[in-house]
Structure formats: structure tokens, C-alpha cells
Amino acid sequence: MAHANASLGAARGPRDTRVLYCDVTNHCFEREGEDGFRMRGASREHGPSPVVQMGPFLDAGGVPLDYALFPGNVPGVATLAPAMDAAGVRFGPDSPGRVVVVADKGPNASANIARCALDGVSANLKAAS
């Protein structure tokens, strides 16, 4: 992602990170058993196969900024803060300005809202429609 972001920055200029879109999705693996990362967890397929959770961040233009991977048994609510850290989202005094994080109901929970407020994060979590 670092190479892609550098190439995009060189070609298009700075990325607009005042609005960030995030979600949590899972990827199913057709295999028997778990391995510590590919784990049984919530899945739209409701199948017995292990999954891996992916928390992507997209910039205001809808272009991927970064992502984080999580074991399949990690709930969506526990992925927002680590995904923000992995994406290098800057908040506080060195922030590029007010940031709006648009998330669906998985990451948009009181624990994440509280973390943002207590850490002085200039972010609003809004339910995606």
C-alpha cells in the first residue's frame, strides 16, 4: 500500500483524508480447521469454514488508503482503532483538519466513540446507509 499511496500522491497530489470510509468484511477460506489466523467467526455465509477479517480505509475519493487484517474470530467493533493506526490516520494537533469516519454498525459502537472522544480525536462516527 505504501508504494501505491506514493504513486497516487505523485500523480494526483495529496490525498483528501478529511473524510474516511471504513468497513469490516470477511474472507472465507475453503479449508478444514483453524490455524490461529483463519478462524471461525461471524460470516455472511454462515458456514463452518474459517474466515479472516479485513478492515479497509478509503479516502474521500473512495480510493483505498490502507487496510488491516484480523483473525476471523475478532468482532468488527474491535477492528476500528487498530485499522486507524495501521492506516496512519492522524488526529489531534497534527491532524489535517476535522476528520469524519463513516462506518457501518460493526465498528460504530460506543467503545470506539469513547476512544475517539477520550483521545481527543477529531472524528465523528456515522452510520453508513
C-alpha positions in Angstrom: 0.0 0.0 0.0 2.9 2.4 0.7 4.1 2.2 -2.9 0.5 2.6 -4.3 -0.1 5.6 -2.0 3.3 7.2 -3.0 2.4 6.7 -6.7 -1.0 8.2 -6.3 0.4 11.1 -4.4 2.9 11.8 -7.1 0.3 11.6 -9.8 -2.7 13.2 -8.2 -1.3 15.3 -5.3 -2.1 14.9 -1.6 -4.9 12.5 -0.6 -8.0 14.0 0.9 -8.3 12.3 4.3 -10.8 14.6 5.9 -13.4 12.0 5.2 -12.5 8.3 5.6 -14.7 5.4 4.8 -14.2 2.2 6.7 -15.9 -1.2 7.0 -15.2 -4.6 8.1 -15.6 -7.6 5.8 -14.5 -11.1 5.9 -12.9 -13.5 3.5 -13.8 -17.2 3.7 -11.3 -20.0 3.2 -12.4 -23.4 1.9 -10.3 -25.5 4.2 -10.7 -27.7 7.2 -9.9 -26.3 10.6 -8.4 -23.2 12.0 -4.7 -22.1 12.1 -4.7 -19.2 14.6 -5.4 -16.5 12.0 -8.1 -18.1 9.8 -10.6 -18.7 12.5 -14.3 -19.4 12.7 -16.2 -16.2 13.2 -19.2 -14.1 12.0 -19.7 -14.6 8.3 -22.5 -13.8 5.9 -22.1 -17.3 4.5 -22.9 -18.8 8.0 -20.7 -21.7 7.0 -18.2 -23.8 9.0 -15.2 -22.5 7.1 -12.7 -20.2 8.8 -12.6 -16.5 7.9 -10.2 -13.6 8.1 -11.5 -10.1 8.9 -10.3 -7.2 6.8 -10.7 -3.5 7.8 -10.1 -1.2 4.8 -9.9 2.6 4.9 -10.8 4.6 1.8 -10.1 8.3 1.3 -12.7 10.9 0.4 -12.4 9.9 -3.2 -13.1 6.3 -2.5 -9.6 5.2 -3.2 -8.1 2.6 -0.8 -5.7 4.2 1.7 -4.8 1.2 3.8 -6.2 -1.9 5.4 -5.6 -4.1 8.4 -6.2 -7.9 8.7 -7.6 -9.6 11.8 -8.2 -13.2 12.8 -11.7 -14.3 11.9 -12.9 -14.6 15.5 -12.2 -10.8 16.2 -15.5 -8.9 16.3 -15.9 -5.9 13.9 -16.1 -3.5 16.8 -12.5 -4.4 17.8 -11.1 -3.5 14.4 -11.6 0.2 14.0 -8.8 1.5 16.3 -6.1 -0.9 15.0 -7.2 -0.2 11.4 -6.9 3.5 12.0 -3.4 3.0 13.5 -2.4 0.8 10.5 -3.7 3.4 8.1 -1.7 6.1 9.8 -4.8 8.2 10.4 -3.6 11.3 12.2 -5.7 13.0 14.8 -5.1 15.7 17.4 -2.8 18.7 16.9 -1.1 17.4 13.8 -4.3 16.4 12.1 -5.0 17.8 8.6 -8.4 19.1 10.0 -11.6 17.7 11.1 -11.9 14.0 10.0 -15.2 12.2 9.6 -15.1 8.4 9.8 -18.0 6.8 8.1 -18.6 3.3 9.4 -21.4 0.8 9.4 -22.8 -0.7 12.6 -19.9 -3.1 13.2 -17.1 -0.5 14.1 -19.6 2.2 15.0 -20.0 1.3 18.7 -19.8 3.1 22.0 -16.3 1.8 22.7 -14.9 3.3 19.6 -16.8 6.6 20.0 -15.5 6.8 23.6 -11.9 6.1 22.4 -12.2 8.9 19.9 -13.6 11.3 22.5 -11.1 10.4 25.3 -8.1 10.6 22.9 -9.1 14.0 21.6 -9.8 12.5 18.2 -11.4 15.0 15.9 -13.7 12.3 14.3 -17.3 11.6 14.0 -18.5 8.0 13.5 -21.6 8.0 11.4 -23.7 5.0 10.3 -23.3 4.3 6.6 -26.5 4.0 4.8 
